[in-house]
Amino acid sequence: MPHAFLLSLAVTLGLGAPTLGEERPDQEQLLIAVQRICPVSGQRLGEHGPPVRARIGEQTVYLCCSACERGKVDAAHWSAVQANLARAQQKCPVMNKPLPKNASPTVIDGRVIYICCPPCANKIAADREKYFRAVDDLYLAHLKAERAGPAAQPRRPHHH
């Protein structure tokens, strides 16, 4: 039931029906929302029912359907998934500064987290739950800003 999944995600993120209080989506819902597309088909997650959790290399990702479990990852879709995750994260969870253009990914417990420099990977590994929550908070802020529209998103300085 794709509509049930999308409605559930929309309600949890406050995108659809009203919610009571500040309900927080679970980690899996956040990851699906920021990943956006299937790395195999390129289809938007949720269009073919609840996304299917899969492992690609060390990373846990979501596929649009069980048929994609037998498919091959498309390089362009994989790049888009990684770009979506980095864009949604926006900041290094350790230093709380904007990610550099060449931010390095680190994978811990199946989660990819973008960092500003290699020492941050060690800090994340030493206190996983703290930094997983920090990344989830960054994802949630990104999704809420997207929902609010361009006027609510911070402006970046224009450099020549």
N, C-alpha and C positions, 0 to 999 in steps of 0.2 A: 504494500500500500504506500506508494510514494507520497500521496497527499497527507496521510496520517503522520509520516515522518517529518515532512516539511512543516506541517502545522505545529507539531510538537517542538521542533527547533525554533520556529517563528515565535511561538508563545514563550519558550524559555528565554530567548534573546530579547523578548519584548518587541518583536517585529510585527506581531499580529494581534491576537486577542489580548486584553489587559491581563496583567498578572498581579498577584497579591504581593506587596512588598518588593524587595529587590531580590528576586529569585535569580540564582546564579546557575548557568548551564554547567553540566558536568564537563570534565576534561575532554571526553570523547566528542561531545557535541561541538565544543570549541574547535577542536582539531579538524573536524569535518567541515565546519563553517569556513575556516580560514584556508584549508586545502582547496576547497571549491570544486576541483575537477578530478576525474579518474586518471591516473597516470598511464593507463592502458588505452582507454577509448577516447579520452578527452571530454567525455560527457560530464555535465554538471552532476555532482553528487546529490542523491535524493530523487533524481528523475526516474530511476528504475527501481524504486523501493529503498528500504534502508541500506546504506552503504555497508560493504563487507570489509572487515578489518583484515589486513594482509601484512606480510613482512617482505620488504624489498631490501636485500642486504641486511644491514643492522637496523634499518628504519621501519617503524610501524606506520603504515599509510592506509588509506581507505580506497576501495574500488567501488565503481557504481553498481556492480552486480556480481553474482557468483560466476557468470560466464567469463568475466575478465580474469578470474583466478587462473584460467588456462591460457590467457593471452600473454602477449609480450609487451613489456613496457616500451612506450614510444618516447624517444629522447626529447622531443619537443614538449610533450605533455609532462615529462618528468621535470624538465627545466621550469615549466610554468608552475608546477606544484611547489618547487623549491622557492621560486620567486614570490609566490603567494604567501608562503610561510614567513619569509624574511620581511616582506612588506607589512604583514599583519603584526609582526613582532616589533619592528621599528627601532627598538633600543636593545642594547646589551643588558641582560637582566642583572649582571653583576655591577657594572659601572653606571648603569642608568643613563647612558649617553647614546645619542643616535648611532645606529650601526654604520660603519664605513661602507663604501660601495663594494669593497672586496671582503665583506664580512665572512668569517670562517664558520662553517657549520661544525657542530660537535654532536654526536649521537650518544645519548645516555638513556639506558633502559628503553630503547626503541624510539625515543623522542629526539627529533632534530631541534637543536637550539643554536641560533646564530649568536656569535660572540665577536667582540672587538679585537681580542688578542688571545694567544694560546694560554696564558696563565688563568684566564677566566674559566677555561674548561675544567681545570683542577678545582677551582672554588665551587663550581656547579656540582662536580662529582662528589665533593665532600659534604654538600648539603642539598641533595637532590630536591627534596620536597619543597624547600624554601624557594628555590629557583624555578621549579615547575610552576608553583603558584604565581611567581612573579611574571613568568611568560604567559600564563593563563590570563592574568590581569591585563597585560599588554594586548593580548588577542581580544579580550572583551572590550577594552577601550577602543580598539581599532574598529570592531564591528559596530559599536554604538555610534562612533563618529561617522562611519559610512552610512548608517541608517539616518542620521541627522542631516546628511547632505553636505555638499561642498562648503557652505557658509560656516559650518561648525568645525571643519577641519582646520588645523593650524596651518598658517601660511609659511612657506619656506622662503628665506631671503633669496632675492634674485642676484646672481653673480654673473658678471660678464667675463 
